[in-house]
Amino acid sequence: MALFKKRTVGKPGEWFYCLEHKKVEEGPECPAKDRFGPYASREEAQRAMDTARERNVDWETDPKWHDSAPRGAGDN
């Protein structure tokens, strides 16, 4: 018996962005490793790559994620 069942049919109103095919899909058509989501609307899913870019910039510039000392400087 499989531990996880493969879900082939999505819930109505669940939207995903497929990284492999670079398209928006309703319900999970592609494997989870190849998609972002779920999103509440088609428009949100269409903006998935923009949202990811914006979040990456936020994380890269967040001082909480960066030490003031260079890597290896405090290692003994």
C-alpha positions as CSV (number, residue, x, y, z in Angstrom):
1,M,0.0,0.0,0.0
2,A,1.4,3.4,-1.0
3,L,2.1,5.8,1.8
4,F,1.0,8.8,-0.3
5,K,-1.6,8.6,-3.0
6,K,-0.9,10.4,-6.3
7,R,-3.5,13.2,-6.7
8,T,-4.4,13.5,-10.3
9,V,-7.5,15.7,-10.0
10,G,-7.3,19.1,-8.4
11,K,-9.9,20.9,-6.4
12,P,-11.9,23.5,-8.3
13,G,-10.4,26.9,-7.9
14,E,-6.8,25.6,-7.2
15,W,-4.4,27.1,-9.6
16,F,-0.7,26.2,-10.2
17,Y,2.2,27.5,-12.3
18,C,4.0,24.7,-14.1
19,L,7.8,25.4,-14.2
20,E,8.4,22.7,-16.8
21,H,5.8,23.9,-19.3
22,K,5.7,27.5,-18.2
23,K,2.0,27.6,-18.1
24,V,-0.9,28.1,-15.6
25,E,-3.0,25.0,-14.9
26,E,-6.1,24.5,-12.9
27,G,-5.6,21.6,-10.5
28,P,-2.3,19.7,-10.3
29,E,-1.6,18.4,-13.8
30,C,2.2,18.2,-13.4
31,P,4.3,16.6,-10.6
32,A,4.7,18.7,-7.4
33,K,8.4,19.1,-8.1
34,D,7.6,21.0,-11.3
35,R,5.1,23.5,-10.0
36,F,4.4,26.5,-7.7
37,G,1.0,26.7,-5.9
38,P,-1.7,26.3,-5.1
39,Y,-2.9,29.9,-5.8
40,A,-6.4,31.2,-5.1
41,S,-6.8,32.7,-8.6
42,R,-5.5,32.3,-12.2
43,E,-4.1,35.8,-12.0
44,E,-2.0,34.9,-8.9
45,A,-0.7,31.8,-10.7
46,Q,0.2,33.9,-13.7
47,R,2.4,36.1,-11.5
48,A,4.1,33.1,-9.9
49,M,7.6,33.9,-11.4
50,D,7.3,37.6,-10.6
51,T,6.3,36.8,-7.0
52,A,9.3,34.4,-6.6
53,R,11.7,37.0,-8.0
54,E,10.3,39.6,-5.6
55,R,10.6,37.3,-2.6
56,N,14.2,36.4,-3.6
57,V,15.1,40.0,-3.6
58,D,13.5,40.5,-0.2
59,W,15.3,37.5,1.3
60,E,18.7,38.5,-0.3
61,T,18.4,42.0,1.2
62,D,17.0,41.0,4.6
63,P,19.7,41.8,7.3
64,K,18.4,39.0,9.5
65,W,19.6,36.5,7.0
66,H,23.1,38.0,6.6
67,D,25.9,37.9,9.2
68,S,28.0,41.0,9.6
69,A,31.2,39.0,9.6
70,P,32.4,37.3,6.4
71,R,32.0,33.6,6.2
72,G,34.8,31.7,7.9
73,A,36.0,34.7,9.9
74,G,34.8,33.4,13.2
75,D,35.5,29.8,12.6
76,N,38.3,28.2,14.8
